Amino acid sequence: MHRYQIGNDRYTGAGLEIVMEDNPDAIKELHEQLNVWGVMVTGSAITREDEFLSYDLEIKLPSKQLQQEITTYLAAHTAIRSVKLTDIH
């Protein structure tokens, strides 16, 4: 066990489920915002249905405090229909 968190140890694992419009600009904006937050995507699955995309992402967050900021930001975005963020232990 480390006394200090190093490397990936300092990241918090989470699952992020997003249903959003199949819009290239909105998708690009989502990826850019994840980069701004320093989120690492470690796994993903994308499903298209009609004009919507369903993103199921496994992510690592640089801090657990980002969870509320992420869900608030994404829930307010007009292209996003639903957001669910869950802890992964």
VEXRO-984845 format. One record per atom (N, C-alpha, C): atom name; x, y, z; residue in one letter; residue number from 0. Coordinates in Angstrom, 3 decimals. Each point is the difference from the previous one (the first is absolute). Example, Ala and Ser with C-alpha at 12.3 -4.5 7.8 and 13.67 -1.06 7.14 Angstrom:
<site atome="N" X="13.190" Y="-5.690" Z="7.800" residu="a" num="0"/>
<site atome="CA" X="-0.890" Y="1.190" Z="0.000" residu="a" num="0"/>
<site atome="C" X="0.900" Y="1.200" Z="0.000" residu="a" num="0"/>
<site atome="N" X="-0.350" Y="1.050" Z="-0.720" residu="s" num="1"/>
<site atome="CA" X="0.820" Y="1.190" Z="0.060" residu="s" num="1"/>
<site atome="C" X="-0.770" Y="1.090" Z="0.730" residu="s" num="1"/>
This chain:
<site atome="N" X="0.848" Y="-1.175" Z="0.000" residu="m" num="0"/>
<site atome="CA" X="-0.848" Y="1.175" Z="0.000" residu="m" num="0"/>
<site atome="C" X="0.893" Y="1.238" Z="0.000" residu="m" num="0"/>
<site atome="N" X="-0.365" Y="0.971" Z="-0.824" residu="h" num="1"/>
<site atome="CA" X="0.774" Y="1.223" Z="-0.103" residu="h" num="1"/>
<site atome="C" X="-0.435" Y="1.003" Z="1.063" residu="h" num="1"/>
<site atome="N" X="0.963" Y="0.727" Z="0.502" residu="r" num="2"/>
<site atome="CA" X="-0.343" Y="1.069" Z="0.923" residu="r" num="2"/>
<site atome="C" X="-0.558" Y="1.190" Z="-0.774" residu="r" num="2"/>
<site atome="N" X="0.527" Y="0.227" Z="-1.189" residu="y" num="3"/>
<site atome="CA" X="-0.459" Y="1.085" Z="-0.862" residu="y" num="3"/>
<site atome="C" X="-0.552" Y="-0.606" Z="-1.276" residu="y" num="3"/>
<site atome="N" X="-0.999" Y="0.647" Z="-0.549" residu="q" num="4"/>
<site atome="CA" X="-0.559" Y="-0.494" Z="-1.252" residu="q" num="4"/>
<site atome="C" X="0.927" Y="0.385" Z="-1.143" residu="q" num="4"/>
<site atome="N" X="0.273" Y="-0.970" Z="-0.854" residu="i" num="5"/>
<site atome="CA" X="0.873" Y="0.251" Z="-1.135" residu="i" num="5"/>
<site atome="C" X="-0.669" Y="-0.492" Z="-1.272" residu="i" num="5"/>
<site atome="N" X="0.337" Y="0.625" Z="-1.121" residu="g" num="6"/>
<site atome="CA" X="-0.512" Y="-0.456" Z="-1.284" residu="g" num="6"/>
<site atome="C" X="-1.504" Y="-0.133" Z="-0.024" residu="g" num="6"/>
<site atome="N" X="-0.489" Y="-1.120" Z="-0.516" residu="n" num="7"/>
<site atome="CA" X="-1.438" Y="-0.234" Z="-0.108" residu="n" num="7"/>
<site atome="C" X="-0.678" Y="-0.187" Z="1.349" residu="n" num="7"/>
<site atome="N" X="0.788" Y="-0.227" Z="1.076" residu="d" num="8"/>
<site atome="CA" X="-0.586" Y="-0.170" Z="1.326" residu="d" num="8"/>
<site atome="C" X="-0.777" Y="1.234" Z="0.441" residu="d" num="8"/>
<site atome="N" X="0.387" Y="1.150" Z="-0.495" residu="r" num="9"/>
<site atome="CA" X="-0.644" Y="1.227" Z="0.455" residu="r" num="9"/>
<site atome="C" X="-1.340" Y="0.245" Z="-0.685" residu="r" num="9"/>
<site atome="N" X="-0.346" Y="-0.792" Z="-0.995" residu="y" num="10"/>
<site atome="CA" X="-1.247" Y="0.164" Z="-0.727" residu="y" num="10"/>
<site atome="C" X="-1.117" Y="-0.826" Z="0.632" residu="y" num="10"/>
<site atome="N" X="-1.232" Y="0.506" Z="-0.110" residu="t" num="11"/>
<site atome="CA" X="-1.188" Y="-0.680" Z="0.489" residu="t" num="11"/>
<site atome="C" X="-0.734" Y="-0.616" Z="-1.182" residu="t" num="11"/>
<site atome="N" X="-0.334" Y="-1.277" Z="0.084" residu="g" num="12"/>
<site atome="CA" X="-0.717" Y="-0.668" Z="-1.084" residu="g" num="12"/>
<site atome="C" X="-1.489" Y="0.301" Z="0.048" residu="g" num="12"/>
<site atome="N" X="-0.602" Y="0.128" Z="-1.181" residu="a" num="13"/>
<site atome="CA" X="-1.432" Y="0.266" Z="-0.077" residu="a" num="13"/>
<site atome="C" X="-0.552" Y="-0.532" Z="-1.319" residu="a" num="13"/>
<site atome="N" X="-1.304" Y="-0.189" Z="-0.024" residu="g" num="14"/>
<site atome="CA" X="-0.709" Y="-0.333" Z="-1.223" residu="g" num="14"/>
<site atome="C" X="-0.828" Y="1.203" Z="-0.406" residu="g" num="14"/>
<site atome="N" X="0.030" Y="0.353" Z="-1.265" residu="l" num="15"/>
<site atome="CA" X="-0.743" Y="1.155" Z="-0.495" residu="l" num="15"/>
<site atome="C" X="-0.875" Y="-0.450" Z="-1.159" residu="l" num="15"/>
<site atome="N" X="-1.309" Y="0.138" Z="0.177" residu="e" num="16"/>
<site atome="CA" X="-0.955" Y="-0.362" Z="-1.055" residu="e" num="16"/>
<site atome="C" X="-0.649" Y="1.281" Z="-0.501" residu="e" num="16"/>
<site atome="N" X="0.119" Y="0.240" Z="-1.305" residu="i" num="17"/>
<site atome="CA" X="-0.535" Y="1.214" Z="-0.606" residu="i" num="17"/>
<site atome="C" X="-0.847" Y="-0.383" Z="-1.202" residu="i" num="17"/>
<site atome="N" X="-1.196" Y="0.551" Z="-0.072" residu="v" num="18"/>
<site atome="CA" X="-0.828" Y="-0.117" Z="-1.196" residu="v" num="18"/>
<site atome="C" X="-0.071" Y="1.412" Z="-0.587" residu="v" num="18"/>
<site atome="N" X="0.436" Y="0.122" Z="-1.257" residu="m" num="19"/>
<site atome="CA" X="0.075" Y="1.327" Z="-0.608" residu="m" num="19"/>
<site atome="C" X="-0.356" Y="-0.061" Z="-1.477" residu="m" num="19"/>
<site atome="N" X="-0.241" Y="1.177" Z="-0.569" residu="e" num="20"/>
<site atome="CA" X="-0.278" Y="0.097" Z="-1.423" residu="e" num="20"/>
<site atome="C" X="1.216" Y="-0.471" Z="-0.794" residu="e" num="20"/>
<site atome="N" X="-0.255" Y="-0.638" Z="-1.125" residu="d" num="21"/>
<site atome="CA" X="1.080" Y="-0.435" Z="-0.893" residu="d" num="21"/>
<site atome="C" X="0.407" Y="1.208" Z="-0.845" residu="d" num="21"/>
<site atome="N" X="0.768" Y="0.883" Z="0.631" residu="n" num="22"/>
<site atome="CA" X="0.400" Y="1.270" Z="-0.594" residu="n" num="22"/>
<site atome="C" X="1.521" Y="0.111" Z="0.110" residu="n" num="22"/>
<site atome="N" X="0.726" Y="0.048" Z="-1.122" residu="p" num="23"/>
<site atome="CA" X="1.465" Y="0.023" Z="0.050" residu="p" num="23"/>
<site atome="C" X="0.571" Y="1.143" Z="0.841" residu="p" num="23"/>
<site atome="N" X="-0.628" Y="1.183" Z="-0.046" residu="d" num="24"/>
<site atome="CA" X="0.498" Y="1.129" Z="0.794" residu="d" num="24"/>
<site atome="C" X="-0.166" Y="-0.256" Z="1.498" residu="d" num="24"/>
<site atome="N" X="-1.138" Y="-0.570" Z="0.393" residu="a" num="25"/>
<site atome="CA" X="-0.250" Y="-0.304" Z="1.410" residu="a" num="25"/>
<site atome="C" X="0.947" Y="-1.091" Z="0.494" residu="a" num="25"/>
<site atome="N" X="0.272" Y="-0.988" Z="-0.846" residu="i" num="26"/>
<site atome="CA" X="0.924" Y="-1.082" Z="0.363" residu="i" num="26"/>
<site atome="C" X="1.406" Y="0.562" Z="0.195" residu="i" num="26"/>
<site atome="N" X="0.427" Y="0.865" Z="-0.925" residu="k" num="27"/>
<site atome="CA" X="1.321" Y="0.636" Z="0.113" residu="k" num="27"/>
<site atome="C" X="0.086" Y="0.829" Z="1.276" residu="k" num="27"/>
<site atome="N" X="-1.043" Y="0.762" Z="0.295" residu="e" num="28"/>
<site atome="CA" X="-0.019" Y="0.813" Z="1.211" residu="e" num="28"/>
<site atome="C" X="0.088" Y="-0.865" Z="1.257" residu="e" num="28"/>
<site atome="N" X="-0.695" Y="-1.141" Z="0.006" residu="l" num="29"/>
<site atome="CA" X="0.058" Y="-0.918" Z="1.140" residu="l" num="29"/>
<site atome="C" X="1.428" Y="-0.481" Z="0.224" residu="l" num="29"/>
<site atome="N" X="0.661" Y="-0.445" Z="-1.064" residu="h" num="30"/>
<site atome="CA" X="1.368" Y="-0.495" Z="0.126" residu="h" num="30"/>
<site atome="C" X="0.957" Y="1.102" Z="0.454" residu="h" num="30"/>
<site atome="N" X="-0.180" Y="1.205" Z="-0.518" residu="e" num="31"/>
<site atome="CA" X="0.847" Y="1.124" Z="0.414" residu="e" num="31"/>
<site atome="C" X="-0.199" Y="0.310" Z="1.478" residu="e" num="31"/>
<site atome="N" X="-1.254" Y="-0.025" Z="0.472" residu="q" num="32"/>
<site atome="CA" X="-0.266" Y="0.298" Z="1.403" residu="q" num="32"/>
<site atome="C" X="0.558" Y="-1.088" Z="0.915" residu="q" num="32"/>
<site atome="N" X="-0.081" Y="-1.257" Z="-0.405" residu="l" num="33"/>
<site atome="CA" X="0.606" Y="-1.073" Z="0.795" residu="l" num="33"/>
<site atome="C" X="1.497" Y="0.229" Z="0.129" residu="l" num="33"/>
<site atome="N" X="0.648" Y="0.455" Z="-1.066" residu="n" num="34"/>
<site atome="CA" X="1.433" Y="0.315" Z="0.051" residu="n" num="34"/>
<site atome="C" X="0.289" Y="1.162" Z="0.933" residu="n" num="34"/>
<site atome="N" X="-0.843" Y="1.030" Z="-0.026" residu="v" num="35"/>
<site atome="CA" X="0.173" Y="1.156" Z="0.892" residu="v" num="35"/>
<site atome="C" X="-0.029" Y="-0.453" Z="1.460" residu="v" num="35"/>
<site atome="N" X="-0.911" Y="-0.913" Z="0.320" residu="w" num="36"/>
<site atome="CA" X="-0.108" Y="-0.509" Z="1.364" residu="w" num="36"/>
<site atome="C" X="1.132" Y="-0.961" Z="0.357" residu="w" num="36"/>
<site atome="N" X="0.755" Y="-0.455" Z="-0.977" residu="g" num="37"/>
<site atome="CA" X="1.061" Y="-0.968" Z="0.257" residu="g" num="37"/>
<site atome="C" X="-0.522" Y="-1.416" Z="0.168" residu="g" num="37"/>
<site atome="N" X="-1.161" Y="-0.292" Z="-0.575" residu="v" num="38"/>
<site atome="CA" X="-0.616" Y="-1.321" Z="0.099" residu="v" num="38"/>
<site atome="C" X="0.690" Y="-0.953" Z="-0.968" residu="v" num="38"/>
<site atome="N" X="0.351" Y="-1.182" Z="0.493" residu="m" num="39"/>
<site atome="CA" X="0.576" Y="-1.051" Z="-0.841" residu="m" num="39"/>
<site atome="C" X="-1.098" Y="-1.016" Z="-0.308" residu="m" num="39"/>
<site atome="N" X="-0.228" Y="-0.269" Z="-1.278" residu="v" num="40"/>
<site atome="CA" X="-0.969" Y="-1.020" Z="-0.403" residu="v" num="40"/>
<site atome="C" X="0.754" Y="-1.320" Z="-0.114" residu="v" num="40"/>
<site atome="N" X="-0.418" Y="-0.997" Z="0.800" residu="t" num="41"/>
<site atome="CA" X="0.693" Y="-1.293" Z="0.018" residu="t" num="41"/>
<site atome="C" X="-0.787" Y="-1.095" Z="-0.710" residu="t" num="41"/>
<site atome="N" X="-1.259" Y="0.283" Z="-0.321" residu="g" num="42"/>
<site atome="CA" X="-0.827" Y="-0.952" Z="-0.728" residu="g" num="42"/>
<site atome="C" X="-1.228" Y="0.713" Z="-0.521" residu="g" num="42"/>
<site atome="N" X="-0.519" Y="-0.478" Z="-1.131" residu="s" num="43"/>
<site atome="CA" X="-1.184" Y="0.664" Z="-0.544" residu="s" num="43"/>
<site atome="C" X="-0.818" Y="-0.945" Z="-0.877" residu="s" num="43"/>
<site atome="N" X="-1.284" Y="0.297" Z="-0.054" residu="a" num="44"/>
<site atome="CA" X="-0.922" Y="-0.677" Z="-0.911" residu="a" num="44"/>
<site atome="C" X="-0.972" Y="1.060" Z="-0.497" residu="a" num="44"/>
<site atome="N" X="-0.225" Y="0.008" Z="-1.308" residu="i" num="45"/>
<site atome="CA" X="-0.895" Y="0.981" Z="-0.598" residu="i" num="45"/>
<site atome="C" X="-1.081" Y="-0.737" Z="-0.772" residu="i" num="45"/>
<site atome="N" X="-1.240" Y="0.400" Z="0.239" residu="t" num="46"/>
<site atome="CA" X="-1.134" Y="-0.567" Z="-0.705" residu="t" num="46"/>
<site atome="C" X="-0.773" Y="1.133" Z="-0.657" residu="t" num="46"/>
<site atome="N" X="-0.321" Y="-0.167" Z="-1.277" residu="r" num="47"/>
<site atome="CA" X="-0.809" Y="1.000" Z="-0.711" residu="r" num="47"/>
<site atome="C" X="-1.426" Y="-0.521" Z="-0.127" residu="r" num="47"/>
<site atome="N" X="-0.942" Y="0.894" Z="0.286" residu="e" num="48"/>
<site atome="CA" X="-1.411" Y="-0.336" Z="-0.182" residu="e" num="48"/>
<site atome="C" X="-0.718" Y="1.249" Z="-0.493" residu="e" num="48"/>
<site atome="N" X="-0.486" Y="-0.047" Z="-1.227" residu="d" num="49"/>
<site atome="CA" X="-0.632" Y="1.146" Z="-0.653" residu="d" num="49"/>
<site atome="C" X="0.971" Y="1.181" Z="0.004" residu="d" num="49"/>
<site atome="N" X="-0.406" Y="1.121" Z="0.597" residu="e" num="50"/>
<site atome="CA" X="0.864" Y="1.178" Z="-0.005" residu="e" num="50"/>
<site atome="C" X="0.780" Y="0.170" Z="1.298" residu="e" num="50"/>
<site atome="N" X="0.077" Y="-1.071" Z="0.814" residu="f" num="51"/>
<site atome="CA" X="0.691" Y="0.085" Z="1.281" residu="f" num="51"/>
<site atome="C" X="1.160" Y="-0.991" Z="0.093" residu="f" num="51"/>
<site atome="N" X="0.962" Y="0.374" Z="0.822" residu="l" num="52"/>
<site atome="CA" X="1.127" Y="-0.872" Z="0.353" residu="l" num="52"/>
<site atome="C" X="-0.101" Y="-0.332" Z="1.472" residu="l" num="52"/>
<site atome="N" X="0.339" Y="-1.208" Z="0.341" residu="s" num="53"/>
<site atome="CA" X="0.111" Y="-0.395" Z="1.395" residu="s" num="53"/>
<site atome="C" X="1.468" Y="-0.328" Z="0.255" residu="s" num="53"/>
<site atome="N" X="0.643" Y="0.830" Z="0.814" residu="y" num="54"/>
<site atome="CA" X="1.402" Y="-0.204" Z="0.380" residu="y" num="54"/>
<site atome="C" X="0.046" Y="-0.669" Z="1.361" residu="y" num="54"/>
<site atome="N" X="0.673" Y="-1.117" Z="0.102" residu="d" num="55"/>
<site atome="CA" X="0.286" Y="-0.629" Z="1.291" residu="d" num="55"/>
<site atome="C" X="1.507" Y="0.033" Z="0.151" residu="d" num="55"/>
<site atome="N" X="0.482" Y="0.845" Z="0.898" residu="l" num="56"/>
<site atome="CA" X="1.433" Y="0.209" Z="0.164" residu="l" num="56"/>
<site atome="C" X="0.469" Y="-0.458" Z="1.367" residu="l" num="56"/>
<site atome="N" X="1.153" Y="-0.625" Z="0.028" residu="e" num="57"/>
<site atome="CA" X="0.718" Y="-0.232" Z="1.247" residu="e" num="57"/>
<site atome="C" X="1.057" Y="1.081" Z="0.034" residu="e" num="57"/>
<site atome="N" X="-0.004" Y="0.791" Z="1.076" residu="i" num="58"/>
<site atome="CA" X="0.903" Y="1.138" Z="0.066" residu="i" num="58"/>
<site atome="C" X="0.784" Y="0.014" Z="1.304" residu="i" num="58"/>
<site atome="N" X="1.060" Y="0.760" Z="-0.005" residu="k" num="59"/>
<site atome="CA" X="0.771" Y="0.277" Z="1.214" residu="k" num="59"/>
<site atome="C" X="0.038" Y="1.510" Z="0.164" residu="k" num="59"/>
<site atome="N" X="-0.389" Y="0.452" Z="1.187" residu="l" num="60"/>
<site atome="CA" X="-0.060" Y="1.426" Z="0.314" residu="l" num="60"/>
<site atome="C" X="1.197" Y="0.403" Z="0.850" residu="l" num="60"/>
<site atome="N" X="0.593" Y="1.171" Z="-0.264" residu="p" num="61"/>
<site atome="CA" X="1.131" Y="0.438" Z="0.814" residu="p" num="61"/>
<site atome="C" X="-0.404" Y="0.332" Z="1.438" residu="p" num="61"/>
<site atome="N" X="-1.292" Y="0.249" Z="0.242" residu="s" num="62"/>
<site atome="CA" X="-0.474" Y="0.194" Z="1.373" residu="s" num="62"/>
<site atome="C" X="-1.484" Y="-0.352" Z="0.074" residu="s" num="62"/>
<site atome="N" X="-0.396" Y="-0.538" Z="1.123" residu="k" num="63"/>
<site atome="CA" X="-1.394" Y="-0.400" Z="0.197" residu="k" num="63"/>
<site atome="C" X="-0.932" Y="1.214" Z="0.000" residu="k" num="63"/>
<site atome="N" X="0.522" Y="1.165" Z="0.367" residu="q" num="64"/>
<site atome="CA" X="-0.799" Y="1.213" Z="0.040" residu="q" num="64"/>
<site atome="C" X="-0.507" Y="0.413" Z="-1.383" residu="q" num="64"/>
<site atome="N" X="0.629" Y="-0.484" Z="-1.065" residu="l" num="65"/>
<site atome="CA" X="-0.427" Y="0.321" Z="-1.358" residu="l" num="65"/>
<site atome="C" X="-1.338" Y="-0.627" Z="-0.369" residu="l" num="65"/>
<site atome="N" X="-0.413" Y="-1.032" Z="0.711" residu="q" num="66"/>
<site atome="CA" X="-1.228" Y="-0.713" Z="-0.359" residu="q" num="66"/>
<site atome="C" X="-1.200" Y="0.935" Z="-0.082" residu="q" num="66"/>
<site atome="N" X="-0.182" Y="0.859" Z="0.987" residu="q" num="67"/>
<site atome="CA" X="-1.143" Y="0.918" Z="-0.001" residu="q" num="67"/>
<site atome="C" X="0.119" Y="1.006" Z="-1.136" residu="q" num="67"/>
<site atome="N" X="1.189" Y="0.525" Z="-0.244" residu="e" num="68"/>
<site atome="CA" X="0.202" Y="0.960" Z="-1.083" residu="e" num="68"/>
<site atome="C" X="-0.329" Y="-0.632" Z="-1.360" residu="e" num="68"/>
<site atome="N" X="0.447" Y="-1.232" Z="-0.191" residu="i" num="69"/>
<site atome="CA" X="-0.249" Y="-0.697" Z="-1.263" residu="i" num="69"/>
<site atome="C" X="-1.493" Y="-0.224" Z="-0.218" residu="i" num="69"/>
<site atome="N" X="-0.685" Y="-0.535" Z="0.989" residu="t" num="70"/>
<site atome="CA" X="-1.434" Y="-0.278" Z="-0.184" residu="t" num="70"/>
<site atome="C" X="-0.796" Y="1.292" Z="-0.176" residu="t" num="70"/>
<site atome="N" X="0.335" Y="1.052" Z="0.716" residu="t" num="71"/>
<site atome="CA" X="-0.699" Y="1.279" Z="-0.143" residu="t" num="71"/>
<site atome="C" X="0.213" Y="0.580" Z="-1.391" residu="t" num="71"/>
<site atome="N" X="1.235" Y="0.003" Z="-0.468" residu="y" num="72"/>
<site atome="CA" X="0.327" Y="0.531" Z="-1.322" residu="y" num="72"/>
<site atome="C" X="-0.716" Y="-0.787" Z="-1.098" residu="y" num="72"/>
<site atome="N" X="0.107" Y="-1.322" Z="0.049" residu="l" num="73"/>
<site atome="CA" X="-0.588" Y="-0.837" Z="-1.044" residu="l" num="73"/>
<site atome="C" X="-1.526" Y="0.053" Z="0.016" residu="l" num="73"/>
<site atome="N" X="-0.598" Y="0.034" Z="1.172" residu="a" num="74"/>
<site atome="CA" X="-1.465" Y="0.054" Z="0.099" residu="a" num="74"/>
<site atome="C" X="-0.556" Y="1.310" Z="-0.566" residu="a" num="74"/>
<site atome="N" X="0.789" Y="1.069" Z="0.036" residu="a" num="75"/>
<site atome="CA" X="-0.441" Y="1.289" Z="-0.508" residu="a" num="75"/>
<site atome="C" X="0.231" Y="0.162" Z="-1.510" residu="a" num="75"/>
<site atome="N" X="0.760" Y="-0.917" Z="-0.596" residu="h" num="76"/>
<site atome="CA" X="0.323" Y="0.095" Z="-1.427" residu="h" num="76"/>
<site atome="C" X="-1.222" Y="-0.360" Z="-0.832" residu="h" num="76"/>
<site atome="N" X="-0.329" Y="0.827" Z="-0.995" residu="t" num="77"/>
<site atome="CA" X="-1.229" Y="-0.194" Z="-0.777" residu="t" num="77"/>
<site atome="C" X="0.005" Y="-1.267" Z="-0.860" residu="t" num="77"/>
<site atome="N" X="1.173" Y="-0.484" Z="-0.424" residu="a" num="78"/>
<site atome="CA" X="0.062" Y="-1.196" Z="-0.855" residu="a" num="78"/>
<site atome="C" X="-0.073" Y="-1.295" Z="0.799" residu="a" num="78"/>
<site atome="N" X="0.121" Y="0.098" Z="1.315" residu="i" num="79"/>
<site atome="CA" X="0.030" Y="-1.194" Z="0.851" residu="i" num="79"/>
<site atome="C" X="-1.366" Y="-0.235" Z="0.626" residu="i" num="79"/>
<site atome="N" X="-0.511" Y="-1.215" Z="-0.177" residu="r" num="80"/>
<site atome="CA" X="-1.327" Y="-0.364" Z="0.495" residu="r" num="80"/>
<site atome="C" X="0.038" Y="-0.564" Z="1.418" residu="r" num="80"/>
<site atome="N" X="1.030" Y="-0.761" Z="0.330" residu="s" num="81"/>
<site atome="CA" X="0.117" Y="-0.542" Z="1.352" residu="s" num="81"/>
<site atome="C" X="1.458" Y="-0.286" Z="0.346" residu="s" num="81"/>
<site atome="N" X="0.287" Y="0.057" Z="1.310" residu="v" num="82"/>
<site atome="CA" X="1.343" Y="-0.237" Z="0.519" residu="v" num="82"/>
<site atome="C" X="-0.111" Y="-0.820" Z="1.270" residu="v" num="82"/>
<site atome="N" X="0.878" Y="-0.988" Z="0.126" residu="k" num="83"/>
<site atome="CA" X="0.072" Y="-0.776" Z="1.238" residu="k" num="83"/>
<site atome="C" X="1.473" Y="-0.263" Z="0.283" residu="k" num="83"/>
<site atome="N" X="0.445" Y="0.390" Z="1.178" residu="l" num="84"/>
<site atome="CA" X="1.388" Y="-0.196" Z="0.412" residu="l" num="84"/>
<site atome="C" X="-0.006" Y="-0.879" Z="1.244" residu="l" num="84"/>
<site atome="N" X="0.721" Y="-1.119" Z="-0.053" residu="t" num="85"/>
<site atome="CA" X="0.039" Y="-0.922" Z="1.123" residu="t" num="85"/>
<site atome="C" X="1.442" Y="-0.289" Z="0.395" residu="t" num="85"/>
<site atome="N" X="0.217" Y="-0.220" Z="1.289" residu="d" num="86"/>
<site atome="CA" X="1.326" Y="-0.375" Z="0.501" residu="d" num="86"/>
<site atome="C" X="0.331" Y="-1.422" Z="-0.406" residu="d" num="86"/>
<site atome="N" X="1.269" Y="-0.229" Z="-0.305" residu="i" num="87"/>
<site atome="CA" X="0.521" Y="-1.349" Z="-0.236" residu="i" num="87"/>
<site atome="C" X="1.075" Y="-0.235" Z="1.039" residu="i" num="87"/>
<site atome="N" X="-0.118" Y="-1.069" Z="0.731" residu="h" num="88"/>
<site atome="CA" X="0.987" Y="-0.272" Z="1.053" residu="h" num="88"/>
<site atome="C" X="0.960" Y="-1.066" Z="-0.430" residu="h" num="88"/>
